[in-house]
Amino acid sequence: MNIDAVRRLLALADPARDPYTVAEVAIGLLNVNPDDAGARACYARALQKLKLVAAAQNVLAAGSSTGNNTGVVPWTSRARRFAANLRALE
């Protein structure tokens, strides 16, 4: 299967049904071509379905001319979940 076929299948995939698979395929395409806007959008949609909104915003920003793709997810995006986990452990 060539990259164009994978790209077409990815465009048809539903990240709501299987966000992990969509993310895995999209990141594979981005590893081959970091400038692939379609793969970047699919990856961001999958991250949003996984409730990783800040990471999705970073992915989308990395595709713009002003983006900074450091790969670091801001702590503020996870602080609420971390606090909830601490309360559960107590």
N, C-alpha and C positions, 0 to 999 in steps of 0.2 A: 504494500500500500504506500502510495507516495504522500508527500506532505500536503499537497492540495486536497487530496481525498480526505485526509484527517481533518484539515481545516473546515471542509464542507460538513463533515459529520459533527464536528464540534459546534458549528453554527446552529445545527439542528438539535443539539443536546439540551436537555432541561436541567439546569443546575438545581432546581427545587427537588427533583426526584433523586439525584445522585451527585451532590456537590463535590464529593471527594474525587470521583472519577473525572468530572469536568475540570476540576482544578489540576489534577495530575496530567491530563492530556494537554491542557492549556499551558502549563508550565513547561512541558516537554517541547511544545512549539516555540515558546519564548526562549528556551535554551538554544534552539536552532537559529532563531531570528528574533533578537530582542526588540526589534522595531515593528513586530507584527501587531498592529492595532486591534485586529479581530480577536486574536488569542489573548491579548491584554484585557480586552473588554470581557471576554468569557471568564477569564481568571478572576477578575474583579467581581463579577456576578456570583461566582461560586463562593468567594470569600464572604460576600454579603450574606448569602444563604447560611453560611457557617457562623454568622454573627460576628465576623471579624471586620467590622466596618472601617476601622482606622487602617487596617492593612489593605483593604480594598481601595481606600482613598490614596494610599501611598503608591499602589500599583498603577492607578490611573494617573497620578501626578508624575510618575516616572516616565510616562509616555509623552508628557507635554514638555515644551522647551524649558519650562521653569521648574520641572520636577527634580526631586532629589531622591534617588533610589539607593538609600542607605541600607535597606533591608531591616531596619529597626522599627518595631511597632511601638508607638508612644505608650508610656506607662499609663497615662490617663485613660486610654481605651480599655485597659484591663483592671484598673483600680477597683471599680465597683464589683466586678466578679470576684476578685481576690478577697475583698472585705466580706462578701457573702460566703465564700468558702471558709474563711476564718471563723465566722459565726457558726457555721455548720459543724466545724470541728470542735468548737467549744462545747 
